[in-house]
Amino acid sequence: MKAVRIHQFGGPEVLRYEDVADPRPRKDQVLVRVKAVAMNHLDLWVRNGLPGVSLPHILGSDVAGEVVEVGEYVTSVKAGQRVLVAPMHFCNHCTQCVAGRQNMCREFTVLGNAIDGGNCELMAIAAVNIIPLPDHLDFDQAASVPLVFLTAFHMLTGRASVRPGNTVLVLAANSGVGIAAIQVAKLFRAVVISTAGTDEKMAKARELGADYVIDHYRQNISEEVKNITHREGVDIVVEHVGPATWEHSLRSLKPSGTLVTCGATTGPQVGIDLRFVFSRQLSILGSYMGTMGELNQVLKHVFSGRLKPVVDQVFPLADARSAHEYMEQSEMFGKIVMNP
Ligand SMILES: [Zn+2]
C-alpha cells in the first residue's frame, strides 16, 4: 500500500509518500480501507518530534473508511461496511479500561501518536475501535468528527460539568476543538462567547451558534468578556491555545469559574498568579481526549445532525506536505482532510 511516513522529525519536508507492506489484521482486528483521514494539530507536534514516537512513523488520528475483511473473532462488523475509527489505543482489559475510562489506561495513546495512524491506504485496527457510519455522512465529514468532538465533549461534560444557563468562553472558533466546543456548549443550553481573527470567521462562529464573538486580534478578550457578561465573567473557559490567550482566559472567569485545557498550540509554558487563583476560588482542569462511552454519546448527536462537522479543505494524501503547510498557516475554518 501507499502511506505517508516520517523517517525523521522536522518540517513538512520530512513527509514521504511511499510504498509500505500491507497490514494484516489479527484475529480480533478489522482491516479498513482508508477513505478519508482528517488532520489535527497533533500531526504537526508528532511530525516536529514527540517522545514515544518510533521511526519510521505513520501520522493521522481521524479515519473514516470501508471494512475490507475482519479477523476470525470479529462479529460486530462485516466486509463492505462504512465505518469510523475511534482515534485511540487502549489495552481494553485493565481496571481503567473495564471501568470505561479508556483515556486513563496506562497504554492509552492517540492513533498516529505513539502508534501508527491513518495516513495510509489500509489499517489493521482492533474491532473495539470500529463504529458503523450512517449513509448520510460522507467520509470527509465523518473523518472530521472523532478527535475534536470527543475532546470538546469530554472537556465540557466529563470535566467542567457544563449546565444549562452557564456562560462558556470558547477560544479560537476556527479551530477543530473550537468548532466542536461551540456546538457542544449550545447543545447543553449554555451561552457561548467565542473568538476569531477575521470578520468572515466571526460570521462563521455565529452560524455555528456562538451568541457573542470577539475579534481576538483587534479586541482585548477579557475586557470584552467583562462587557458582555456585565463584569461578571464566564463559568467555563475552553482553553487550547496556551500562552497567547492564557492570561485572558483566567481573567475571563467569574469567581469559582473553571478553566479546562486540552492543548497548547502556542507553547507549553504559562504563568499563574496564585493569589488570583485562590482568592477567586478558580478551578484549572486538564482534559485529554475522552472515553469510548463519551465518543458514542457525542457521535449520536453528530449522526442525528445536532452537531455538525466542518470541512475546510480536502487534499490528496499524496500531497500531505501541502496539507501540513496549509495547517501551519492557520488560515482554515474547520478540518483539513486527506484522501488516499
Ligand atoms: Zn487499559
Boltz pocket constraint, residues with backbone or C-beta under 6 A from the ligand:
constraints:
  - pocket:
      binder: B
      contacts: [[A, 90], [A, 91], [A, 92], [A, 93], [A, 94], [A, 95], [A, 96], [A, 97], [A, 98], [A, 102], [A, 105], [A, 106], [A, 107]]
      max_distance: 6.0
